[in-house]
């Protein structure tokens, strides 16, 4: 296809719809109607003689041809946008935007960012707490930290394992009082939960205790669970590295040396080899903090 005949409007509509996996969300981003998105994509498919989407009831997914085209277009549009910012003098090379899982952001990263600032005073970090998959648009984060219980890779991005998620029980010493003799005694205390009560259920199962966990306050992220535990609200099940500082200070205690594996935290980027210098420095610092952390769960 000759360059002068490239359907740029249709290509833009396809790229947004493919990236968001939704014609409705694409219409919102481009401020046009959903019908216009659908029409432009169908016209592009007609010109190519190939389907780019598989259409189901209220859902679309990319075909293999669509995946190939999307990968090329997204990078091309981002490269053009980044170059225009540089030409226009809008480069923000010393401001680093990082997107982090809310639990990781509040329970670990916020508590340790001061160390990074001391090492790299010329790099300003903008921290976004978000659990959604980052698309790494030019006006968004260039680096993300994500948790997954099972996944090890995501579409159109690269990922590097950062640290295992090993969940341990912790409690404020004032609430615990005398040490428990066995894990079942934890059932006499309020249990604090992150998102659901499933993890405590798994922990008691690993301890050989058959019980049904149906009570206890449920919080949206681990940072809130940590704060509740520090306030003596109950017994929490948290990532071991979240609470290392508190265990060393004695503000929390670990009643039993039993952990359960809950996946891992991952560093995610569009392309690690093309990260700006500030992001590369941040990755090195972050990985260095976990170089001595245990990588597998134990029972």
C-alpha positions in Angstrom: 0.0 0.0 0.0 1.4 3.4 -1.0 2.3 5.7 1.8 0.0 8.4 0.5 -3.0 6.0 0.7 -2.4 4.8 4.3 -5.8 5.0 6.2 -4.3 6.8 9.2 -7.6 7.6 10.9 -8.7 3.9 10.6 -5.3 2.8 11.8 -5.5 5.0 14.9 -9.0 3.7 15.7 -7.9 0.1 15.3 -4.8 0.7 17.5 -6.9 2.2 20.4 -9.6 -0.5 20.1 -7.0 -3.3 20.0 -5.0 -1.9 22.9 -8.1 -1.5 25.1 -9.8 -4.6 23.7 -13.0 -2.6 23.5 -14.7 -0.4 20.9 -16.6 1.4 23.6 -13.4 2.4 25.5 -11.7 3.3 22.3 -14.6 5.7 21.5 -14.2 7.3 24.9 -10.4 7.8 24.4 -10.7 9.3 21.0 -13.9 11.3 21.8 -15.9 9.9 18.9 -18.8 7.5 18.7 -18.6 3.8 19.0 -20.3 3.5 15.6 -17.5 5.5 14.1 -14.8 3.2 15.6 -16.6 0.1 14.4 -17.1 1.6 10.9 -13.4 2.6 10.6 -12.2 -0.8 11.8 -14.5 -2.6 9.3 -13.2 -0.4 6.5 -9.6 -1.2 7.4 -10.5 -4.9 7.5 -12.2 -4.6 4.1 -9.1 -2.9 2.6 -6.8 -5.6 4.0 -9.0 -8.5 3.2 -8.4 -9.9 6.6 -10.3 -9.9 9.9 -8.5 -8.0 12.7 -11.0 -8.8 15.4 -13.0 -11.8 16.5 -16.4 -10.4 17.4 -18.5 -12.0 20.1 -21.5 -10.8 22.1 -20.3 -7.5 23.8 -16.7 -8.6 23.5 -14.0 -8.4 20.9 -10.5 -10.0 20.7 -7.7 -9.7 18.3 -7.0 -12.2 15.6 -3.4 -13.3 15.0 -3.1 -10.7 12.2 -4.6 -8.1 14.5 -2.0 -8.8 17.2 0.9 -8.4 14.7 -0.5 -5.1 13.4 -1.3 -3.8 16.9 2.3 -4.4 18.2 3.7 -2.4 15.2 1.2 0.5 15.4 1.5 1.0 19.2 5.2 1.2 19.1 5.1 3.5 16.0 2.6 5.9 17.5 4.4 6.0 20.8 7.8 6.7 19.1 6.3 9.5 17.1 4.6 11.0 20.3 7.9 10.8 22.3 9.9 12.4 19.5 7.3 15.3 19.2 7.7 15.9 23.0 11.5 16.0 22.7 11.3 18.4 19.7 8.8 20.5 21.6 11.1 20.7 24.7 8.7 18.6 26.9 11.2 15.9 27.8 10.9 14.7 31.4 13.9 12.4 31.5 14.6 13.2 35.2 11.0 12.6 36.3 10.3 8.9 36.6 6.7 7.7 36.7 6.3 4.3 38.3 3.0 2.3 38.5 2.9 -0.1 41.4 0.5 -2.6 42.9 -1.3 -0.7 45.7 -0.2 -3.2 48.4 3.4 -3.0 47.2 3.2 0.8 46.9 1.9 1.5 50.4 3.4 -1.3 52.4 6.9 -1.3 50.9 7.7 1.3 48.3 6.5 4.4 50.2 8.4 3.2 53.3 11.7 2.8 51.3 11.6 5.6 48.7 13.6 7.9 50.9 16.6 5.6 50.5 16.3 6.0 46.7 16.0 9.8 47.0 19.2 9.9 49.0 21.1 7.9 46.4 19.5 9.7 43.4 18.5 13.2 44.5 18.2 14.3 40.8 15.5 11.8 40.0 11.9 12.7 41.0 9.6 9.7 41.3 5.9 10.0 40.5 4.3 7.0 42.1 0.9 5.7 40.8 -0.8 3.0 42.9 -2.8 0.9 40.4 -3.3 -2.8 39.9 -4.5 -2.6 36.3 -2.2 -3.8 33.5 -0.2 -0.8 32.3 -0.1 -0.1 28.6 3.0 2.3 28.9 1.6 5.1 26.8 3.9 8.1 26.4 2.0 10.0 29.0 1.9 7.2 31.5 4.4 5.2 33.6 7.4 3.6 31.9 7.8 1.0 34.6 5.4 -1.0 36.7 5.4 -3.5 39.6 2.7 -6.0 39.4 1.6 -9.0 41.5 0.2 -12.3 40.2 -0.6 -15.5 41.9 -0.1 -17.5 38.6 0.9 -15.3 35.6 4.5 -14.9 34.5 3.9 -12.9 31.3 1.5 -10.4 29.8 0.8 -9.3 26.2 2.9 -6.7 24.5 5.2 -6.1 27.5 8.3 -7.6 29.0 8.4 -8.9 32.6 11.1 -9.7 35.1 10.5 -11.6 38.4 11.3 -9.3 41.3 10.5 -11.2 44.5 8.3 -14.1 45.6 5.1 -13.5 47.6 5.3 -15.5 50.8 2.5 -14.8 53.3 3.2 -15.0 57.0 1.0 -14.3 60.1 1.9 -11.2 62.1 0.3 -9.5 65.1 1.0 -6.6 67.4 2.7 -7.9 70.6 0.1 -6.2 72.8 -2.8 -8.1 71.2 -1.0 -11.5 71.3 0.0 -11.4 75.0 1.4 -14.8 75.8 2.7 -16.9 72.9 0.2 -19.3 71.2 0.9 -23.0 71.7 -0.6 -24.0 68.3 -1.8 -22.4 65.1 -5.4 -23.1 65.9 -5.2 -20.6 68.8 -5.0 -17.8 66.2 -8.7 -18.4 65.6 -9.5 -16.7 68.9 -8.2 -13.4 67.5 -9.8 -11.2 64.8 -8.3 -12.1 61.5 -7.5 -9.4 59.0 -7.9 -10.0 55.3 -6.8 -8.6 52.0 -9.5 -8.6 49.3 -10.9 -12.0 50.4 -10.7 -14.5 53.2 -9.2 -17.2 50.9 -5.5 -16.7 52.0 -6.2 -17.3 55.7 -8.2 -20.4 54.6 -5.1 -21.6 52.7 -2.8 -20.8 55.6 -4.8 -22.8 58.1 -5.0 -25.7 55.6 -1.2 -25.6 55.3 -1.1 -25.8 59.1 -3.2 -28.9 59.0 -6.3 -27.2 60.5 -9.7 -27.9 58.9 -11.7 -24.8 59.5 -14.0 -22.4 57.6 -13.0 -18.7 57.7 -16.1 -16.6 57.4 -15.3 -13.6 59.7 -12.8 -10.7 59.9 -12.4 -7.3 58.3 -11.6 -7.3 54.6 -9.3 -4.5 53.3 -8.7 -3.6 49.7 -4.9 -3.8 49.9 -2.0 -5.0 52.0 -1.0 -1.5 53.1 -4.3 -1.1 54.9 -4.0 -4.6 56.4 -0.5 -3.7 57.7 -1.8 -0.5 59.3 -4.6 -2.4 61.0 -2.2 -5.0 62.4 0.1 -2.3 63.8 -2.9 -0.7 65.5 -3.7 -4.1 67.2 -6.9 -4.7 65.2 -6.1 -8.4 64.6 -3.8 -10.9 63.1 -2.7 -10.2 59.6 -1.4 -12.4 56.8 1.2 -10.3 54.9 4.1 -10.6 52.5 7.2 -11.4 54.6 9.2 -8.5 53.1 6.4 -6.0 53.9 6.8 -6.6 57.6 10.6 -7.2 57.9 11.2 -3.8 59.4 8.3 -4.1 61.9 9.5 -7.6 63.0 13.0 -6.3 63.6 11.6 -3.3 65.5 9.3 -5.5 67.6 6.2 -3.6 66.6 4.9 -6.8 65.1 5.7 -10.4 66.0 5.4 -13.6 63.9 3.6 -16.2 66.1 4.4 -19.2 63.8 7.1 -19.8 61.3 4.7 -21.0 58.6 4.4 -19.2 55.3 2.3 -19.9 52.2 3.3 -19.1 48.6 1.1 -16.5 46.8 2.8 -16.0 43.4 5.3 -13.2 42.9 5.8 -9.6 42.2 7.1 -8.7 38.8 8.8 -5.7 37.1 7.0 -4.9 33.9 8.0 -2.6 31.0 7.4 -2.2 27.3 11.0 -2.9 26.6 13.7 -3.1 29.4 16.5 -2.4 26.9 14.8 0.9 25.9 14.0 2.3 29.3 15.2 5.9 30.0 18.3 6.1 32.2 16.3 7.1 35.3 14.1 4.0 35.0 17.2 1.8 34.6 18.7 3.3 37.7 15.4 2.7 39.6 15.3 -1.0 38.4 18.8 -1.6 39.6 18.0 -0.1 43.0 14.8 -2.0 43.4 16.3 -5.4 42.4 19.2 -4.7 44.7 16.8 -4.4 47.7 15.5 -7.9 47.0 18.8 -9.7 46.1 18.9 -11.4 49.6 15.2 -12.0 50.0 14.0 -15.6 50.1 12.5 -16.6 46.8 10.3 -19.6 47.6 7.7 -20.3 50.2 8.3 -22.5 53.1 6.2 -24.7 55.4 
